[in-house]
Amino acid sequence: MYQNDAEMLFPTRVIPLLGNLRGQEWQQLVEYVSRQAPGSVEEQAFALMMIRLDGCLTCHADSYRAVRGCTLCARQAIARFKGSDDELLALYEKAKSDVLRWHLTGEVPLSERLPPEAQATAAD
């Protein structure tokens, strides 16, 4: 079955739909990022944070997450996040730092690199 809300990675169109799920600091972050230009570092950082939280890299067309769609998956990930809003904001800042480093140097953060055995396969 085709789900028209499922994409390969977290879709930034979902960002404004996440604001009412946490406290005021979270709402302010969502509103701030939603006001930024498409493709901005802030939008990219938010997307990277959500990709990490949602597990987008392990999602596939047949998975339960994909069948439900990206919007529900993202809303559930934020609503069920066990940490505080401050911890969520720290995850955003870390993602923003990683995005800026990648823009400046092309360096991919260690946590995002493929393991050595996968790198050999990807190079083939």
N, C-alpha and C positions, 0 to 999 in steps of 0.2 A: 504494500500500500504506500502511495506517495504522500509525504507530509510536506505541505507548502511552507511550513515554518521551520524546517530543518535545513541547516546549511553546514558547510564543512567545518567552519570555525565560528566562534561567537559573533553574531551579527550586531554591529553597533546601533542598529535601529531599535534594539531592545533596551538600550541604556535608560531612556526616560521612563520606562515601565518598571524600573527597579527602585525608585526613590522612596516609595511608601512602605518598604519592607523592614526598615530599621529605624534608628533614632535620627535626631536632627543633624548630627555631623555627617552621617551617611547621605541624608537627603540633600544637604548642601553640596557634597561632592558630586552626586548624580546631576543636580541642577547645573553646577559649574561645568562639568564635562559635556553636558547636553548643549550648552551654549557655545562650545568651541567649534571651530571650523571642521568640516569633515576631513579626516586624515591628519588632524592635529596630533602632536605628541601626547596630549592629554587623552584624546580618544583612543589612540593606539595603546597607551598604558592601561586604560580601563579595560580594553578588549583583551590585552595580554593577561591582566589579573583574572578576568572572567574565564579565559581559556584554561588557566591553571586551576581555578576553583571548580569549574564545571567538568574538567577532564575531557575537553573537546578533542584532544589528540587521540584519545582511545574510543571515541564515539564513531559508530558506523551506521549505515542505512538500516540495518536490521536490529539495532540496539533499542532497548526500551526508551532510552533518552531521546533518540532520534525520532521514534514513533510519536512521542509526546510533543516534540518540537523544542526549538531553542528558547522560546519565551518561557515556557513552563519550567524547563530545565534550569535556566538562569534564576528565575524567581525562587525556585525550590532551593538552589544552592545558597542564595543569599539568606533566605528565611531560616534555613537550617544551620547556617554557619554558627558554630559553637562559641567562637570568640566574640570579643567586644567590637563595637564600631571602631574604636581606636586601632584594634588589630587589623580590621579590614582596610582602614586608611593607610596603615603601615604596609600592607600588601600592595596597595595602589602605588605608594611612593617607591617601593622596591621595583615594581614593574616599570614605573616611569624612569627610574634610574637605569634600568636595563635597556629600555628603549632608547634613551639618550646616548648611552654608551655605544649601542649598536649603530645609531646614526653617525656618531663621531668617529668610531674606529672600525666598525664592521664586526666587532667582537660579539660572539654569541655567548650569553651567560652559561656557565658550567652546567647549571641545572637543565638547560635546554639542549645541550649537545647530545648527540647520539652516542651510545656506548661503543667502544672500539670495534666489537664484532659487527654491529649494525652499520658503522661507517664503512667498513670494507664491502658490505653488501650494497650499500647505497652508491658506492663509487662504481660498481660494475654495470 
